[in-house]
């Protein structure tokens, strides 16, 4: 898994490539913690290059969402979900916790 973080004017864009599983989730958690400790709580997560997310990965996203939404500071939104990722999200039952957009421009505009 590779993670890149781009600091935009209104939010941070986290682009993930590869698999998010129990081995790679700690790296994702560290990335979210670093962003949020830096004072940014509006986060776009681009999952267009992700082909698998385990339950550990979903928990990392849910925890980042909880921290971002605390005190109405922001939120985590998802971009570019592949069909298998959307199915996994539906299976876990967390679709209602995240706004989802088809492209990054729409997601940035939501902030």
C-alpha positions as CSV (number, residue, x, y, z in Angstrom):
1,X,0.0,0.0,0.0
2,X,1.1,3.5,-0.8
3,X,-0.3,6.7,0.8
4,X,0.2,10.2,-0.5
5,X,-1.1,13.3,1.2
6,X,-1.7,16.6,-0.6
7,X,-2.5,19.7,1.4
8,X,-5.1,21.7,-0.5
9,X,-6.5,25.1,0.5
10,X,-9.8,23.7,2.1
11,X,-8.9,20.1,2.9
12,X,-6.3,17.4,2.7
13,X,-6.4,14.7,-0.1
14,X,-5.2,11.3,0.9
15,X,-4.6,9.0,-2.1
16,X,-4.2,5.3,-1.4
17,X,-2.9,2.7,-3.8
18,X,-3.0,-1.0,-3.2
19,X,-4.6,-3.1,-0.5
20,X,-5.6,-1.9,2.9
21,X,-5.4,-4.9,5.3
22,X,-4.2,-5.7,8.8
23,X,-0.6,-5.3,7.9
24,X,-1.0,-1.9,6.2
25,X,-3.7,-0.3,8.3
26,X,-1.2,1.0,11.0
27,X,0.4,3.2,8.3
28,X,-3.0,4.5,7.3
29,X,-3.8,5.3,11.0
30,X,-0.5,7.1,11.3
31,X,-1.4,9.2,8.2
32,X,-4.8,10.2,9.6
33,X,-3.4,11.0,13.0
34,X,-0.7,13.2,11.5
35,X,-3.2,15.1,9.5
36,X,-5.6,15.6,12.4
37,X,-2.9,16.5,14.9
38,X,-1.8,19.1,12.3
39,X,-5.3,20.7,12.7
40,X,-6.9,19.5,9.4
41,X,-10.3,17.7,9.8
42,X,-11.6,18.0,6.3
43,X,-10.2,14.9,4.6
44,X,-10.9,13.4,1.2
45,X,-9.8,9.8,0.8
46,X,-9.3,8.7,-2.8
47,X,-9.9,5.0,-3.0
48,X,-9.9,4.7,-6.8
49,X,-6.7,2.7,-6.8
50,X,-7.6,0.4,-3.8
51,X,-8.7,-3.1,-4.7
52,X,-9.3,-4.5,-1.1
53,X,-10.1,-3.1,2.3
54,X,-10.2,-5.4,5.4
55,X,-12.3,-4.7,8.5
56,X,-9.2,-3.2,10.1
57,X,-9.0,-0.7,7.2
58,X,-12.7,0.2,7.6
59,X,-12.1,0.8,11.4
60,X,-9.3,3.2,10.6
61,X,-11.6,5.2,8.3
62,X,-14.4,5.1,10.9
63,X,-12.1,6.3,13.6
64,X,-10.8,9.1,11.4
65,X,-14.4,10.1,10.7
66,X,-15.2,10.2,14.4
67,X,-12.2,12.5,15.2
68,X,-13.0,14.7,12.2
69,X,-16.7,15.1,13.1
70,X,-16.0,15.7,16.8
71,X,-17.1,19.3,17.7
72,X,-18.3,19.7,14.1
73,X,-14.7,20.4,12.8
74,X,-15.0,18.5,9.5
75,X,-15.5,15.1,8.0
76,X,-13.9,12.3,6.0
77,X,-15.4,11.8,2.5
78,X,-14.6,9.1,0.1
79,X,-13.9,9.3,-3.7
80,X,-13.7,6.8,-6.5
81,X,-15.0,3.6,-4.8
82,X,-14.5,0.5,-7.0
83,X,-17.5,-1.9,-7.1
84,X,-15.8,-4.4,-4.9
85,X,-15.0,-1.7,-2.3
86,X,-18.6,-0.4,-2.4
87,X,-19.8,-4.0,-1.9
88,X,-17.5,-4.4,1.1
89,X,-18.7,-1.2,2.5
90,X,-22.3,-2.3,2.1
91,X,-21.5,-5.7,3.6
92,X,-20.0,-4.1,6.7
93,X,-23.0,-1.7,6.9
94,X,-21.1,1.6,7.1
95,X,-22.3,3.3,3.9
96,X,-24.3,5.9,5.8
97,X,-21.2,7.1,7.7
98,X,-19.4,8.5,4.7
99,X,-20.3,10.9,1.9
100,X,-19.2,9.4,-1.4
101,X,-18.2,11.2,-4.6
102,X,-17.3,10.0,-8.0
103,X,-14.4,12.5,-8.5
104,X,-12.1,14.6,-6.4
105,X,-13.4,17.9,-7.7
106,X,-16.9,17.2,-6.4
107,X,-15.5,16.2,-3.0
108,X,-13.3,19.3,-2.7
109,X,-16.4,21.4,-3.7
110,X,-18.4,19.8,-0.8
111,X,-16.2,21.6,1.7
